[in-house]
Protein backbone atom coordinates (compact mmCIF):
# COMPACT_ATOMS: atom_id res chain seq x y z
CA UNK A 1 0.00 0.00 0.00
CA UNK A 2 1.17 3.48 -0.83
CA UNK A 3 1.30 6.29 1.65
CA UNK A 4 -0.97 9.27 1.11
CA UNK A 5 1.95 11.37 -0.13
CA UNK A 6 2.78 8.89 -2.89
CA UNK A 7 -0.83 8.75 -4.05
CA UNK A 8 -0.93 12.56 -4.11
CA UNK A 9 2.20 12.68 -6.26
CA UNK A 10 0.85 10.15 -8.76
CA UNK A 11 -2.48 11.94 -8.97
CA UNK A 12 -0.68 15.24 -9.51
CA UNK A 13 1.44 13.69 -12.27
CA UNK A 14 -1.60 12.47 -14.20
CA UNK A 15 -3.31 15.79 -13.67
CA UNK A 16 -0.30 17.66 -15.09
CA UNK A 17 -0.28 15.28 -18.07
CA UNK A 18 -3.98 16.08 -18.61
CA UNK A 19 -4.96 12.44 -18.06
CA UNK A 20 -7.93 13.12 -15.81
CA UNK A 21 -9.43 9.65 -16.13
CA UNK A 22 -6.16 8.11 -14.90
CA UNK A 23 -5.97 10.62 -12.08
CA UNK A 24 -9.53 9.69 -11.07
CA UNK A 25 -8.61 5.97 -11.12
CA UNK A 26 -5.65 6.57 -8.81
CA UNK A 27 -7.84 8.71 -6.56
CA UNK A 28 -10.32 5.82 -6.34
CA UNK A 29 -7.49 3.53 -5.21
CA UNK A 30 -6.34 6.11 -2.67
CA UNK A 31 -9.86 6.35 -1.26
CA UNK A 32 -10.08 2.56 -0.92
CA UNK A 33 -6.88 2.46 1.10
CA UNK A 34 -7.13 5.79 2.94
CA UNK A 35 -10.90 5.98 3.22
CA UNK A 36 -10.86 8.39 6.17
CA UNK A 37 -8.79 11.03 4.39
CA UNK A 38 -11.07 13.81 3.14
CA UNK A 39 -8.29 15.17 0.93
CA UNK A 40 -8.71 12.38 -1.60
CA UNK A 41 -12.47 12.88 -1.73
CA UNK A 42 -11.94 16.57 -2.38
CA UNK A 43 -9.34 15.86 -5.05
CA UNK A 44 -11.64 13.35 -6.74
CA UNK A 45 -14.50 15.85 -6.71
CA UNK A 46 -12.29 18.51 -8.30
CA UNK A 47 -11.10 16.07 -10.96
CA UNK A 48 -14.69 15.04 -11.72
CA UNK A 49 -15.72 18.69 -12.06
CA UNK A 50 -12.77 19.31 -14.38
CA UNK A 51 -13.84 16.24 -16.38
CA UNK A 52 -17.45 17.55 -16.71
CA UNK A 53 -18.89 14.93 -14.32
CA UNK A 54 -20.50 17.34 -11.91
CA UNK A 55 -23.28 15.06 -10.65
CA UNK A 56 -20.73 12.42 -9.66
CA UNK A 57 -18.65 15.12 -7.99
CA UNK A 58 -21.64 16.10 -5.85
CA UNK A 59 -21.98 12.49 -4.66
CA UNK A 60 -18.28 12.41 -3.72
CA UNK A 61 -18.68 15.68 -1.85
CA UNK A 62 -21.51 14.15 0.18
CA UNK A 63 -19.12 11.39 1.22
CA UNK A 64 -16.42 13.95 2.05
CA UNK A 65 -18.81 15.83 4.30
CA UNK A 66 -19.07 12.73 6.50
CA UNK A 67 -15.35 12.88 7.30
CA UNK A 68 -14.92 16.66 7.28
CA UNK A 69 -18.29 18.34 7.83
CA UNK A 70 -16.77 21.75 8.54
CA UNK A 71 -14.35 21.83 5.59
CA UNK A 72 -15.02 25.01 3.61
CA UNK A 73 -13.63 23.50 0.42
CA UNK A 74 -16.59 21.11 0.27
CA UNK A 75 -18.96 24.06 -0.02
CA UNK A 76 -16.77 25.77 -2.60
CA UNK A 77 -16.55 22.65 -4.78
CA UNK A 78 -20.29 22.03 -4.38
CA UNK A 79 -20.99 25.59 -5.56
CA UNK A 80 -18.62 25.15 -8.51
CA UNK A 81 -20.29 21.89 -9.55
CA UNK A 82 -23.78 23.36 -9.27
CA UNK A 83 -22.76 26.47 -11.22
CA UNK A 84 -21.35 24.35 -14.03
CA UNK A 85 -24.63 22.43 -14.10
CA UNK A 86 -26.46 25.75 -14.43
CA UNK A 87 -28.08 25.43 -11.00
CA UNK A 88 -27.47 28.78 -9.32
N, CA, C and O atoms as a Tinker XYZ file with bonds, in Angstrom:
   352  protein
     1  N      0.830000   -1.188000    0.000000    73     2
     2  CA     0.000000    0.000000    0.000000    64     1     3
     3  C      0.869000    1.244000    0.000000    63     2     4     5
     4  O      1.893000    1.315000    0.680000    81     3
     5  N      0.440000    2.207000   -0.769000    73     3     6
     6  CA     1.165000    3.476000   -0.833000    64     5     7
     7  C      0.717000    4.403000    0.275000    63     6     8     9
     8  O     -0.423000    4.352000    0.736000    81     7
     9  N      1.634000    5.243000    0.688000    73     7    10
    10  CA     1.300000    6.287000    1.646000    64     9    11
    11  C      0.505000    7.374000    0.925000    63    10    12    13
    12  O      0.507000    7.447000   -0.304000    81    11
    13  N     -0.158000    8.196000    1.685000    73    11    14
    14  CA    -0.967000    9.268000    1.109000    64    13    15
    15  C     -0.137000   10.184000    0.214000    63    14    16    17
    16  O     -0.602000   10.620000   -0.839000    81    15
    17  N      1.080000   10.470000    0.634000    73    15    18
    18  CA     1.948000   11.373000   -0.127000    64    17    19
    19  C      2.249000   10.809000   -1.514000    63    18    20    21
    20  O      2.275000   11.555000   -2.493000    81    19
    21  N      2.475000    9.515000   -1.603000    73    19    22
    22  CA     2.779000    8.886000   -2.893000    64    21    23
    23  C      1.560000    8.943000   -3.804000    63    22    24    25
    24  O      1.678000    9.259000   -4.988000    81    23
    25  N      0.400000    8.641000   -3.258000    73    23    26
    26  CA    -0.829000    8.752000   -4.048000    64    25    27
    27  C     -0.994000   10.171000   -4.574000    63    26    28    29
    28  O     -1.315000   10.370000   -5.746000    81    27
    29  N     -0.776000   11.156000   -3.711000    73    27    30
    30  CA    -0.931000   12.558000   -4.107000    64    29    31
    31  C      0.018000   12.909000   -5.248000    63    30    32    33
    32  O     -0.359000   13.641000   -6.163000    81    31
    33  N      1.234000   12.398000   -5.204000    73    31    34
    34  CA     2.202000   12.681000   -6.260000    64    33    35
    35  C      1.792000   12.043000   -7.582000    63    34    36    37
    36  O      1.935000   12.658000   -8.638000    81    35
    37  N      1.287000   10.828000   -7.530000    73    35    38
    38  CA     0.854000   10.147000   -8.757000    64    37    39
    39  C     -0.368000   10.851000   -9.352000    63    38    40    41
    40  O     -0.452000   11.050000  -10.564000    81    39
    41  N     -1.295000   11.219000   -8.503000    73    39    42
    42  CA    -2.478000   11.944000   -8.974000    64    41    43
    43  C     -2.068000   13.255000   -9.622000    63    42    44    45
    44  O     -2.568000   13.610000  -10.690000    81    43
    45  N     -1.165000   13.967000   -8.981000    73    43    46
    46  CA    -0.681000   15.241000   -9.513000    64    45    47
    47  C      0.009000   15.045000  -10.861000    63    46    48    49
    48  O     -0.154000   15.863000  -11.766000    81    47
    49  N      0.769000   13.979000  -10.997000    73    47    50
    50  CA     1.441000   13.689000  -12.270000    64    49    51
    51  C      0.414000   13.535000  -13.391000    63    50    52    53
    52  O      0.529000   14.173000  -14.437000    81    51
    53  N     -0.590000   12.687000  -13.166000    73    51    54
    54  CA    -1.599000   12.470000  -14.201000    64    53    55
    55  C     -2.394000   13.744000  -14.483000    63    54    56    57
    56  O     -2.807000   13.986000  -15.617000    81    55
    57  N     -2.600000   14.533000  -13.471000    73    55    58
    58  CA    -3.308000   15.795000  -13.665000    64    57    59
    59  C     -2.483000   16.743000  -14.539000    63    58    60    61
    60  O     -3.020000   17.389000  -15.439000    81    59
    61  N     -1.187000   16.823000  -14.273000    73    59    62
    62  CA    -0.301000   17.664000  -15.094000    64    61    63
    63  C     -0.257000   17.184000  -16.539000    63    62    64    65
    64  O     -0.165000   17.989000  -17.466000    81    63
    65  N     -0.323000   15.865000  -16.727000    73    63    66
    66  CA    -0.278000   15.283000  -18.067000    64    65    67
    67  C     -1.648000   15.323000  -18.753000    63    66    68    69
    68  O     -1.815000   14.799000  -19.854000    81    67
    69  N     -2.615000   15.943000  -18.096000    73    67    70
    70  CA    -3.983000   16.081000  -18.611000    64    69    71
    71  C     -4.633000   14.724000  -18.872000    63    70    72    73
    72  O     -5.370000   14.552000  -19.843000    81    71
    73  N     -4.354000   13.775000  -18.001000    73    71    74
    74  CA    -4.963000   12.444000  -18.055000    64    73    75
    75  C     -5.901000   12.315000  -16.865000    63    74    76    77
    76  O     -5.630000   11.588000  -15.909000    81    75
    77  N     -7.014000   13.043000  -16.949000    73    75    78
    78  CA    -7.928000   13.124000  -15.813000    64    77    79
    79  C     -8.536000   11.775000  -15.455000    63    78    80    81
    80  O     -8.730000   11.481000  -14.276000    81    79
    81  N     -8.837000   10.957000  -16.447000    73    79    82
    82  CA    -9.432000    9.650000  -16.128000    64    81    83
    83  C     -8.455000    8.787000  -15.343000    63    82    84    85
    84  O     -8.864000    8.060000  -14.437000    81    83
    85  N     -7.175000    8.856000  -15.677000    73    83    86
    86  CA    -6.162000    8.111000  -14.904000    64    85    87
    87  C     -6.034000    8.671000  -13.492000    63    86    88    89
    88  O     -5.915000    7.923000  -12.522000    81    87
    89  N     -6.059000    9.987000  -13.393000    73    87    90
    90  CA    -5.969000   10.619000  -12.080000    64    89    91
    91  C     -7.153000   10.209000  -11.212000    63    90    92    93
    92  O     -6.994000    9.981000  -10.013000    81    91
    93  N     -8.337000   10.115000  -11.808000    73    91    94
    94  CA    -9.527000    9.686000  -11.070000    64    93    95
    95  C     -9.382000    8.232000  -10.623000    63    94    96    97
    96  O     -9.763000    7.889000   -9.504000    81    95
    97  N     -8.837000    7.381000  -11.482000    73    95    98
    98  CA    -8.609000    5.973000  -11.118000    64    97    99
    99  C     -7.687000    5.864000   -9.911000    63    98   100   101
   100  O     -7.964000    5.111000   -8.977000    81    99
   101  N     -6.598000    6.612000   -9.931000    73    99   102
   102  CA    -5.650000    6.575000   -8.814000    64   101   103
   103  C     -6.305000    7.118000   -7.550000    63   102   104   105
   104  O     -6.064000    6.613000   -6.453000    81   103
   105  N     -7.134000    8.147000   -7.705000    73   103   106
   106  CA    -7.844000    8.705000   -6.558000    64   105   107
   107  C     -8.797000    7.672000   -5.968000    63   106   108   109
   108  O     -8.940000    7.581000   -4.748000    81   107
   109  N     -9.450000    6.893000   -6.828000    73   107   110
   110  CA   -10.322000    5.818000   -6.341000    64   109   111
   111  C     -9.533000    4.817000   -5.506000    63   110   112   113
   112  O     -9.997000    4.381000   -4.453000    81   111
   113  N     -8.348000    4.454000   -5.969000    73   111   114
   114  CA    -7.490000    3.530000   -5.207000    64   113   115
   115  C     -7.077000    4.147000   -3.873000    63   114   116   117
   116  O     -7.067000    3.474000   -2.843000    81   115
   117  N     -6.741000    5.423000   -3.906000    73   115   118
   118  CA    -6.340000    6.112000   -2.674000    64   117   119
   119  C     -7.483000    6.123000   -1.669000    63   118   120   121
   120  O     -7.261000    5.948000   -0.470000    81   119
   121  N     -8.706000    6.328000   -2.153000    73   119   122
   122  CA    -9.862000    6.349000   -1.257000    64   121   123
   123  C    -10.109000    4.968000   -0.659000    63   122   124   125
   124  O    -10.489000    4.853000    0.507000    81   123
   125  N     -9.895000    3.920000   -1.452000    73   123   126
   126  CA   -10.078000    2.563000   -0.924000    64   125   127
   127  C     -9.121000    2.277000    0.219000    63   126   128   129
   128  O     -9.494000    1.636000    1.202000    81   127
   129  N     -7.899000    2.748000    0.095000    73   127   130
   130  CA    -6.877000    2.459000    1.103000    64   129   131
   131  C     -6.917000    3.463000    2.258000    63   130   132   133
   132  O     -6.765000    3.086000    3.420000    81   131
   133  N     -7.120000    4.722000    1.937000    73   131   134
   134  CA    -7.134000    5.790000    2.937000    64   133   135
   135  C     -8.538000    6.397000    2.990000    63   134   136   137
   136  O     -8.722000    7.586000    2.730000    81   135
   137  N     -9.503000    5.578000    3.324000    73   135   138
   138  CA   -10.903000    5.979000    3.224000    64   137   139
   139  C    -11.309000    7.085000    4.198000    63   138   140   141
   140  O    -12.362000    7.698000    4.022000    81   139
   141  N    -10.510000    7.345000    5.199000    73   139   142
   142  CA   -10.855000    8.386000    6.166000    64   141   143
   143  C    -10.161000    9.710000    5.878000    63   142   144   145
   144  O    -10.244000   10.639000    6.681000    81   143
   145  N     -9.484000    9.807000    4.754000    73   143   146
   146  CA    -8.786000   11.035000    4.394000    64   145   147
   147  C     -9.669000   11.886000    3.475000    63   146   148   149
   148  O     -9.870000   11.533000    2.313000    81   147
   149  N    -10.192000   12.992000    3.982000    73   147   150
   150  CA   -11.071000   13.815000    3.143000    64   149   151
   151  C    -10.351000   14.439000    1.951000    63   150   152   153
   152  O    -10.995000   14.814000    0.971000    81   151
   153  N     -9.036000   14.555000    2.019000    73   151   154
   154  CA    -8.285000   15.174000    0.928000    64   153   155
   155  C     -8.492000   14.442000   -0.395000    63   154   156   157
   156  O     -8.613000   15.081000   -1.441000    81   155
   157  N     -8.534000   13.128000   -0.361000    73   155   158
   158  CA    -8.707000   12.378000   -1.604000    64   157   159
   159  C    -10.127000   12.520000   -2.154000    63   158   160   161
   160  O    -10.327000   12.527000   -3.369000    81   159
   161  N    -11.097000   12.630000   -1.272000    73   159   162
   162  CA   -12.469000   12.877000   -1.729000    64   161   163
   163  C    -12.555000   14.241000   -2.412000    63   162   164   165
   164  O    -13.180000   14.385000   -3.463000    81   163
   165  N    -11.923000   15.227000   -1.805000    73   163   166
   166  CA   -11.937000   16.568000   -2.377000    64   165   167
   167  C    -11.212000   16.601000   -3.723000    63   166   168   169
   168  O    -11.666000   17.247000   -4.667000    81   167
   169  N    -10.098000   15.907000   -3.799000    73   167   170
   170  CA    -9.343000   15.861000   -5.052000    64   169   171
   171  C    -10.167000   15.170000   -6.129000    63   170   172   173
   172  O    -10.211000   15.624000   -7.272000    81   171
   173  N    -10.819000   14.073000   -5.764000    73   171   174
   174  CA   -11.642000   13.355000   -6.737000    64   173   175
   175  C    -12.785000   14.238000   -7.225000    63   174   176   177
   176  O    -13.087000   14.266000   -8.418000    81   175
   177  N    -13.413000   14.952000   -6.313000    73   175   178
   178  CA   -14.503000   15.848000   -6.707000    64   177   179
   179  C    -14.003000   16.910000   -7.681000    63   178   180   181
   180  O    -14.665000   17.196000   -8.678000    81   179
   181  N    -12.842000   17.495000   -7.398000    73   179   182
   182  CA   -12.289000   18.509000   -8.301000    64   181   183
   183  C    -11.985000   17.916000   -9.671000    63   182   184   185
   184  O    -12.274000   18.534000  -10.696000    81   183
   185  N    -11.405000   16.725000   -9.690000    73   183   186
   186  CA   -11.101000   16.068000  -10.963000    64   185   187
   187  C    -12.378000   15.761000  -11.741000    63   186   188   189
   188  O    -12.418000   15.922000  -12.961000    81   187
   189  N    -13.413000   15.323000  -11.045000    73   187   190
   190  CA   -14.685000   15.039000  -11.723000    64   189   191
   191  C    -15.296000   16.311000  -12.292000    63   190   192   193
   192  O    -15.838000   16.296000  -13.397000    81   191
   193  N    -15.214000   17.399000  -11.557000    73   191   194
   194  CA   -15.717000   18.685000  -12.062000    64   193   195
   195  C    -14.933000   19.088000  -13.300000    63   194   196   197
   196  O    -15.516000   19.505000  -14.300000    81   195
   197  N    -13.619000   18.964000  -13.233000    73   195   198
   198  CA   -12.769000   19.306000  -14.377000    64   197   199
   199  C    -13.052000   18.416000  -15.582000    63   198   200   201
   200  O    -12.829000   18.814000  -16.725000    81   199
   201  N    -13.546000   17.207000  -15.316000    73   199   202
   202  CA   -13.840000   16.236000  -16.376000    64   201   203
   203  C    -15.328000   16.262000  -16.764000    63   202   204   205
   204  O    -15.820000   15.342000  -17.417000    81   203
   205  N    -16.038000   17.329000  -16.355000    73   203   206
   206  CA   -17.451000   17.548000  -16.708000    64   205   207
   207  C    -18.359000   16.441000  -16.175000    63   206   208   209
   208  O    -19.310000   16.039000  -16.846000    81   207
   209  N    -18.071000   15.951000  -14.976000    73   207   210
   210  CA   -18.891000   14.932000  -14.324000    64   209   211
   211  C    -19.376000   15.488000  -12.985000    63   210   212   213
   212  O    -19.108000   14.941000  -11.916000    81   211
   213  N    -20.101000   16.600000  -13.096000    73   211   214
   214  CA   -20.496000   17.343000  -11.905000    64   213   215
   215  C    -21.416000   16.558000  -10.976000    63   214   216   217
   216  O    -21.267000   16.643000   -9.757000    81   215
   217  N    -22.359000   15.798000  -11.519000    73   215   218
   218  CA   -23.283000   15.065000  -10.652000    64   217   219
   219  C    -22.538000   14.013000   -9.825000    63   218   220   221
   220  O    -22.872000   13.789000   -8.661000    81   219
   221  N    -21.540000   13.373000  -10.418000    73   219   222
   222  CA   -20.731000   12.418000   -9.657000    64   221   223
   223  C    -19.904000   13.144000   -8.599000    63   222   224   225
   224  O    -19.709000   12.635000   -7.495000    81   223
   225  N    -19.424000   14.329000   -8.944000    73   223   226
   226  CA   -18.646000   15.121000   -7.993000    64   225   227
   227  C    -19.487000   15.468000   -6.768000    63   226   228   229
   228  O    -18.986000   15.452000   -5.644000    81   227
   229  N    -20.761000   15.780000   -6.981000    73   227   230
   230  CA   -21.637000   16.100000   -5.854000    64   229   231
   231  C    -21.806000   14.903000   -4.925000    63   230   232   233
   232  O    -21.876000   15.072000   -3.707000    81   231
   233  N    -21.872000   13.698000   -5.485000    73   231   234
   234  CA   -21.977000   12.492000   -4.662000    64   233   235
   235  C    -20.708000   12.300000   -3.821000    63   234   236   237
   236  O    -20.778000   11.944000   -2.645000    81   235
   237  N    -19.563000   12.540000   -4.435000    73   235   238
   238  CA   -18.285000   12.409000   -3.722000    64   237   239
   239  C    -18.202000   13.447000   -2.606000    63   238   240   241
   240  O    -17.687000   13.162000   -1.525000    81   239
   241  N    -18.706000   14.643000   -2.867000    73   239   242
   242  CA   -18.679000   15.685000   -1.846000    64   241   243
   243  C    -19.578000   15.331000   -0.665000    63   242   244   245
   244  O    -19.281000   15.702000    0.471000    81   243
   245  N    -20.665000   14.623000   -0.922000    73   243   246
   246  CA   -21.511000   14.151000    0.181000    64   245   247
   247  C    -20.727000   13.189000    1.070000    63   246   248   249
   248  O    -20.820000   13.252000    2.296000    81   247
   249  N    -19.960000   12.306000    0.452000    73   247   250
   250  CA   -19.119000   11.386000    1.222000    64   249   251
   251  C    -18.071000   12.153000    2.017000    63   250   252   253
   252  O    -17.818000   11.850000    3.183000    81   251
   253  N    -17.461000   13.151000    1.377000    73   251   254
   254  CA   -16.422000   13.947000    2.045000    64   253   255
   255  C    -16.979000   14.657000    3.261000    63   254   256   257
   256  O    -16.284000   14.812000    4.266000    81   255
   257  N    -18.229000   15.090000    3.179000    73   255   258
   258  CA   -18.814000   15.829000    4.297000    64   257   259
   259  C    -19.000000   14.947000    5.537000    63   258   260   261
   260  O    -19.139000   15.461000    6.647000    81   259
   261  N    -19.002000   13.645000    5.355000    73   259   262
   262  CA   -19.069000   12.728000    6.501000    64   261   263
   263  C    -17.782000   12.809000    7.325000    63   262   264   265
   264  O    -17.819000   12.799000    8.556000    81   263
   265  N    -16.646000   12.888000    6.630000    73   263   266
   266  CA   -15.351000   12.877000    7.298000    64   265   267
   267  C    -14.862000   14.265000    7.688000    63   266   268   269
   268  O    -14.055000   14.408000    8.606000    81   267
   269  N    -15.350000   15.285000    6.993000    73   267   270
   270  CA   -14.915000   16.659000    7.285000    64   269   271
   271  C    -16.090000   17.617000    7.113000    63   270   272   273
   272  O    -16.106000   18.416000    6.177000    81   271
   273  N    -17.072000   17.542000    8.010000    73   271   274
   274  CA   -18.292000   18.336000    7.834000    64   273   275
   275  C    -18.085000   19.852000    7.854000    63   274   276   277
   276  O    -18.916000   20.594000    7.329000    81   275
   277  N    -17.009000   20.309000    8.442000    73   275   278
   278  CA   -16.768000   21.746000    8.539000    64   277   279
   279  C    -15.767000   22.264000    7.514000    63   278   280   281
   280  O    -15.383000   23.432000    7.570000    81   279
   281  N    -15.344000   21.428000    6.590000    73   279   282
   282  CA   -14.352000   21.829000    5.595000    64   281   283
   283  C    -14.993000   22.781000    4.584000    63   282   284   285
   284  O    -15.946000   22.419000    3.895000    81   283
   285  N    -14.467000   23.981000    4.505000    73   283   286
   286  CA   -15.016000   25.007000    3.614000    64   285   287
   287  C    -14.877000   24.635000    2.144000    63   286   288   289
   288  O    -15.688000   25.050000    1.317000    81   287
   289  N    -13.858000   23.860000    1.819000    73   287   290
   290  CA   -13.627000   23.495000    0.420000    64   289   291
   291  C    -14.774000   22.647000   -0.137000    63   290   292   293
   292  O    -15.040000   22.679000   -1.338000    81   291
   293  N    -15.442000   21.903000    0.714000    73   291   294
   294  CA   -16.590000   21.108000    0.274000    64   293   295
   295  C    -17.673000   22.033000   -0.279000    63   294   296   297
   296  O    -18.237000   21.773000   -1.341000    81   295
   297  N    -17.953000   23.093000    0.437000    73   295   298
   298  CA   -18.957000   24.061000   -0.022000    64   297   299
   299  C    -18.545000   24.761000   -1.301000    63   298   300   301
   300  O    -19.369000   24.997000   -2.185000    81   299
   301  N    -17.275000   25.090000   -1.394000    73   299   302
   302  CA   -16.769000   25.766000   -2.599000    64   301   303
   303  C    -16.890000   24.851000   -3.809000    63   302   304   305
   304  O    -17.367000   25.273000   -4.862000    81   303
   305  N    -16.464000   23.602000   -3.665000    73   303   306
   306  CA   -16.555000   22.655000   -4.779000    64   305   307
   307  C    -18.012000   22.347000   -5.133000    63   306   308   309
   308  O    -18.346000   22.187000   -6.307000    81   307
   309  N    -18.868000   22.264000   -4.130000    73   307   310
   310  CA   -20.294000   22.031000   -4.382000    64   309   311
   311  C    -20.872000   23.187000   -5.200000    63   310   312   313
   312  O    -21.622000   22.968000   -6.151000    81   311
   313  N    -20.518000   24.413000   -4.823000    73   311   314
   314  CA   -20.992000   25.587000   -5.561000    64   313   315
   315  C    -20.460000   25.585000   -6.997000    63   314   316   317
   316  O    -21.186000   25.920000   -7.933000    81   315
   317  N    -19.205000   25.211000   -7.164000    73   315   318
   318  CA   -18.624000   25.147000   -8.514000    64   317   319
   319  C    -19.333000   24.122000   -9.371000    63   318   320   321
   320  O    -19.637000   24.388000  -10.534000    81   319
   321  N    -19.604000   22.940000   -8.806000    73   319   322
   322  CA   -20.290000   21.885000   -9.554000    64   321   323
   323  C    -21.705000   22.334000   -9.934000    63   322   324   325
   324  O    -22.127000   22.158000  -11.077000    81   323
   325  N    -22.422000   22.903000   -8.991000    73   323   326
   326  CA   -23.780000   23.363000   -9.269000    64   325   327
   327  C    -23.811000   24.474000  -10.313000    63   326   328   329
   328  O    -24.697000   24.508000  -11.167000    81   327
   329  N    -22.839000   25.382000  -10.242000    73   327   330
   330  CA   -22.761000   26.469000  -11.220000    64   329   331
   331  C    -22.500000   25.921000  -12.617000    63   330   332   333
   332  O    -23.093000   26.390000  -13.589000    81   331
   333  N    -21.630000   24.947000  -12.721000    73   331   334
   334  CA   -21.350000   24.354000  -14.033000    64   333   335
   335  C    -22.537000   23.592000  -14.580000    63   334   336   337
   336  O    -22.669000   23.420000  -15.792000    81   335
   337  N    -23.413000   23.129000  -13.678000    73   335   338
   338  CA   -24.625000   22.432000  -14.102000    64   337   339
   339  C    -25.743000   23.443000  -14.415000    63   338   340   341
   340  O    -26.826000   23.060000  -14.858000    81   339
   341  N    -25.471000   24.722000  -14.183000    73   339   342
   342  CA   -26.465000   25.745000  -14.432000    64   341   343
   343  C    -27.483000   25.888000  -13.325000    63   342   344   345
   344  O    -28.544000   26.475000  -13.533000    81   343
   345  N    -27.180000   25.364000  -12.157000    73   343   346
   346  CA   -28.081000   25.430000  -11.004000    64   345   347
   347  C    -27.541000   26.460000  -10.019000    63   346   348   349
   348  O    -26.740000   26.132000   -9.143000    81   347
   349  N    -27.976000   27.684000  -10.164000    73   347   350
   350  CA   -27.472000   28.784000   -9.321000    64   349   351
   351  C    -28.283000   28.924000   -8.072000    63   350   352
   352  O    -28.003000   29.795000   -7.248000    81   351
